[in-house]
Amino acid sequence: MVDKKFWELFAAKYWEKKSVCFKGIKSSILKIDSDCIFKLLVRYSDHCRKTKTLVGMKFYIEGHLQYLEDVLELLPKAKDKSLMGYHLRMDEMFSDYCLVCDELIQVLDKEWKLLGEFVMGLYREVGLPSKFAEMGLYLGNYRRTPFGVHSDGCGVISIPVEGVKEFLVWNSKFVEKNPKLKRTHRYKAYKKDAQRWVAKPGDLVYWPASYWHIAESMGSFSATWSIGFWLDEPFSEIVSKAFKPLLVKKISDCRTLPMGDFIRQDGLIQKLPEALELFYSQLAGISHKEIHDVFVRYWLEIISKNSFRNPPPNLGAKKQAGVEERIFWAKLSNGNLCVAAKGVLQEVPNHSKWVKLIQSINEGKLVNLQFFKRSELKIFQKIYPTNKK
């Protein structure tokens, strides 16, 4: 069972330490199965065809990346009916193909809650990734990963939904001693030194961010989706991103920095340009309360996204404020509440009716919105689409 005890063991023994394959896990995350992945993939493929773009999509034939005009009609369609149906269509044309999709999360709906519960179980033990998490998908009958032995720079949890998936995994120390392994397709001499994981639907494979890996098969069809946890962003970058909105708001814009007469002939700089002096005074004027609220907003943003890079958008109004979305909130120094869902933030008055509304939604209750003015509901709809009931 993937529960608190599972994540405690995982964090202590495996997280960023070594690779592992868990057989026959029991978790609600397995509801994101073959049928679910197919529906999501068709939905995103339809989006690609409509927009005539391939953002987040890659299609390889015999290891060679294909381009827009050749790929759009090769993406899954509803008439394929299943991942296997799609494979049968592709298998008639290609003896070796691989479809990669890194944007399935953009079309998640009910599955967003499952995904959030799953990663939050991990985050409670190891913390949120310093950069972000993202969802990916690999499927096809390819005999090996098209781009060779590689390291993604992120820790990966991979979950097969069709067929049997085989992974070869090497730790970073071994690869540093054997640099020829990097990005190669010729790794036969190193196979004996790899961990080999053979996984099927119901299993879960994990490897740390520093590990190198490749998937291979005998040409049979498989499909796996995965979560990548990017851990390579320094804390200084996090602070910088958090502060940027405040700095943009506070600091006056300046296209040039007049030199003035403040540089002596011997090179001594006697005084800063006026624009920099103004910047310094504006920076010095930022209060502790403003700094506190910067980090409140940043924390609400990333926690409400479950630390994912691009969470799914709010896909239209609901009949009532209801049960699916968890709303995060905190009190700001200015007395207002900051409310967040899927990375979208909004300030509302610190009033009991707002608190009760948020708490009721988070408890899964249907709530009556008749006590809210239309203007107030418009504010709330920015993060949580509702219709007045």
MOCOR-V499749 format. One record per residue. N is the residue number from 1. RES is the residue in one small letter. BURIAL is b if it has 16 or more other ideal C-beta (glycine too) atoms within 10 Angstrom, else e. D_CENTER is the distance of its C-alpha to the mean C-alpha in Angstrom with 1 decimal. Layout:
n: <N:N>
res: <RES:RES>
burial: <BURIAL:BURIAL>
d_center: <D_CENTER:D_CENTER>
This chain:
n: <1:2:3:4:5:6:7:8:9:10:11:12:13:14:15:16:17:18:19:20:21:22:23:24:25:26:27:28:29:30:31:32:33:34:35:36:37:38:39:40:41:42:43:44:45:46:47:48:49:50:51:52:53:54:55:56:57:58:59:60:61:62:63:64:65:66:67:68:69:70:71:72:73:74:75:76:77:78:79:80:81:82:83:84:85:86:87:88:89:90:91:92:93:94:95:96:97:98:99:100:101:102:103:104:105:106:107:108:109:110:111:112:113:114:115:116:117:118:119:120:121:122:123:124:125:126:127:128:129:130:131:132:133:134:135:136:137:138:139:140:141:142:143:144:145:146:147:148:149:150:151:152:153:154:155:156:157:158:159:160:161:162:163:164:165:166:167:168:169:170:171:172:173:174:175:176:177:178:179:180:181:182:183:184:185:186:187:188:189:190:191:192:193:194:195:196:197:198:199:200:201:202:203:204:205:206:207:208:209:210:211:212:213:214:215:216:217:218:219:220:221:222:223:224:225:226:227:228:229:230:231:232:233:234:235:236:237:238:239:240:241:242:243:244:245:246:247:248:249:250:251:252:253:254:255:256:257:258:259:260:261:262:263:264:265:266:267:268:269:270:271:272:273:274:275:276:277:278:279:280:281:282:283:284:285:286:287:288:289:290:291:292:293:294:295:296:297:298:299:300:301:302:303:304:305:306:307:308:309:310:311:312:313:314:315:316:317:318:319:320:321:322:323:324:325:326:327:328:329:330:331:332:333:334:335:336:337:338:339:340:341:342:343:344:345:346:347:348:349:350:351:352:353:354:355:356:357:358:359:360:361:362:363:364:365:366:367:368:369:370:371:372:373:374:375:376:377:378:379:380:381:382:383:384:385:386:387:388:389>
res: <m:v:d:k:k:f:w:e:l:f:a:a:k:y:w:e:k:k:s:v:c:f:k:g:i:k:s:s:i:l:k:i:d:s:d:c:i:f:k:l:l:v:r:y:s:d:h:c:r:k:t:k:t:l:v:g:m:k:f:y:i:e:g:h:l:q:y:l:e:d:v:l:e:l:l:p:k:a:k:d:k:s:l:m:g:y:h:l:r:m:d:e:m:f:s:d:y:c:l:v:c:d:e:l:i:q:v:l:d:k:e:w:k:l:l:g:e:f:v:m:g:l:y:r:e:v:g:l:p:s:k:f:a:e:m:g:l:y:l:g:n:y:r:r:t:p:f:g:v:h:s:d:g:c:g:v:i:s:i:p:v:e:g:v:k:e:f:l:v:w:n:s:k:f:v:e:k:n:p:k:l:k:r:t:h:r:y:k:a:y:k:k:d:a:q:r:w:v:a:k:p:g:d:l:v:y:w:p:a:s:y:w:h:i:a:e:s:m:g:s:f:s:a:t:w:s:i:g:f:w:l:d:e:p:f:s:e:i:v:s:k:a:f:k:p:l:l:v:k:k:i:s:d:c:r:t:l:p:m:g:d:f:i:r:q:d:g:l:i:q:k:l:p:e:a:l:e:l:f:y:s:q:l:a:g:i:s:h:k:e:i:h:d:v:f:v:r:y:w:l:e:i:i:s:k:n:s:f:r:n:p:p:p:n:l:g:a:k:k:q:a:g:v:e:e:r:i:f:w:a:k:l:s:n:g:n:l:c:v:a:a:k:g:v:l:q:e:v:p:n:h:s:k:w:v:k:l:i:q:s:i:n:e:g:k:l:v:n:l:q:f:f:k:r:s:e:l:k:i:f:q:k:i:y:p:t:n:k:k>
burial: <e:b:e:e:e:b:b:e:e:b:b:e:e:b:b:e:e:e:b:b:b:b:e:e:e:e:b:e:b:b:e:b:b:b:e:b:b:b:b:b:b:b:b:b:b:e:b:b:e:e:e:e:e:b:e:b:b:b:b:b:b:e:b:e:e:e:e:e:e:e:b:b:e:b:b:b:b:e:e:b:e:e:b:b:e:b:b:e:e:b:e:e:e:b:e:b:b:b:b:b:b:b:b:b:b:b:b:b:e:e:b:b:b:b:b:b:e:b:b:e:b:b:b:e:e:b:e:b:b:e:b:b:b:b:b:b:b:b:b:b:b:b:b:b:b:b:e:b:b:e:b:b:e:b:b:b:b:b:b:b:b:b:b:e:b:b:b:b:b:b:b:e:e:e:b:e:e:b:e:e:b:e:e:b:e:e:b:e:e:b:e:e:e:b:b:e:b:e:b:e:b:b:b:b:b:b:b:b:b:b:b:b:b:b:b:e:b:e:e:e:b:b:b:b:b:b:b:b:b:b:b:e:e:e:e:e:e:e:e:e:e:b:b:e:e:e:e:e:e:e:e:e:e:e:e:e:e:e:e:e:e:e:e:e:e:e:e:e:e:e:e:e:b:e:b:e:e:e:b:e:e:e:e:e:e:e:e:e:e:e:e:e:b:b:e:b:b:b:b:b:b:b:b:b:b:b:b:b:b:b:b:b:e:b:e:e:e:b:e:b:b:b:e:e:b:b:b:b:b:e:e:b:e:e:e:b:b:b:b:b:b:b:b:b:b:b:e:b:e:e:e:e:e:b:e:e:b:b:e:b:b:e:e:e:e:e:b:e:b:e:e:b:e:e:e:b:e:e:b:b:b:e:b:b:e:b:e:e:e>
d_center: <24.1:20.5:21.6:22.2:24.6:22.3:19.6:22.5:23.8:20.6:20.0:23.6:24.2:21.2:18.1:18.3:21.9:22.3:21.1:22.0:22.2:22.7:25.0:25.2:22.7:23.1:20.1:19.1:15.9:18.4:18.9:16.0:18.8:20.4:21.6:18.3:16.4:19.4:19.4:15.8:16.6:19.8:18.3:16.0:18.9:21.2:19.0:19.3:23.0:23.6:22.1:23.3:20.2:18.0:14.8:12.3:15.3:17.7:20.9:23.2:26.9:28.7:26.1:26.4:23.7:24.9:24.7:24.2:27.7:27.9:24.6:24.2:26.9:25.6:22.4:22.6:24.8:25.7:29.1:27.7:27.3:25.1:23.1:26.5:28.2:25.9:26.6:30.3:30.2:28.5:30.7:33.8:32.8:30.9:31.8:28.6:25.4:21.7:19.0:15.4:12.7:9.2:8.9:10.1:7.7:9.8:12.8:12.0:14.8:16.4:13.8:11.3:13.8:14.1:10.5:10.7:14.1:13.2:10.6:12.9:15.7:14.4:13.5:17.1:18.5:16.6:14.8:11.4:10.0:11.8:9.3:5.6:3.5:2.7:5.7:9.0:12.6:15.9:19.3:22.8:26.1:25.5:27.5:25.1:21.8:22.9:21.9:23.7:23.0:19.9:17.6:14.0:14.0:11.3:12.3:11.8:12.6:14.1:15.8:18.6:19.7:22.6:25.1:25.2:22.8:24.2:22.5:24.4:23.0:24.7:24.2:24.1:27.7:29.0:27.2:28.6:32.0:31.5:29.8:31.0:28.3:25.6:24.5:27.6:28.4:31.5:30.6:33.4:35.1:32.1:31.3:33.6:31.6:28.2:26.8:26.8:24.6:25.6:23.3:23.8:22.3:22.2:21.4:18.5:18.2:16.6:17.2:16.7:15.0:18.6:19.7:20.7:20.7:21.7:21.9:25.4:27.6:31.1:29.9:28.9:26.1:22.8:19.3:16.4:12.8:10.5:7.6:7.4:7.8:8.9:12.1:14.1:14.2:17.7:18.3:20.5:17.7:16.0:19.4:20.0:17.0:18.1:21.6:21.3:21.7:24.7:26.3:26.0:27.7:30.3:31.3:33.7:33.0:35.2:35.7:38.2:39.5:43.4:45.1:48.2:51.0:49.1:49.2:52.6:54.4:53.7:49.9:49.6:47.0:48.7:46.2:42.7:42.4:42.5:38.9:37.7:40.1:38.7:35.1:36.3:38.0:35.1:32.8:35.4:35.6:32.1:32.8:31.3:30.3:28.3:26.5:25.9:24.4:22.1:20.4:20.6:18.7:16.0:15.6:15.6:12.9:10.3:11.7:11.9:8.2:8.0:6.4:2.9:3.8:5.6:6.7:9.8:12.9:16.0:18.0:21.5:24.0:24.7:28.3:27.9:25.6:24.4:22.7:19.1:17.2:17.4:18.3:18.1:21.0:23.2:26.5:26.9:29.9:31.3:31.8:29.1:26.1:22.6:20.6:16.9:14.8:11.3:11.5:15.0:17.9:21.5:24.7:27.3:30.7:31.1:33.1:33.6:32.8:29.3:28.8:30.3:28.2:24.9:26.2:27.5:24.2:22.5:25.4:25.0:28.2:29.3:30.5:33.3:32.5:36.1:36.5:34.0:35.3:33.8:32.7:30.9:29.0:27.9:26.3:24.5:23.5:21.3:18.7:20.1:22.2:25.5:29.0:32.0:33.8>
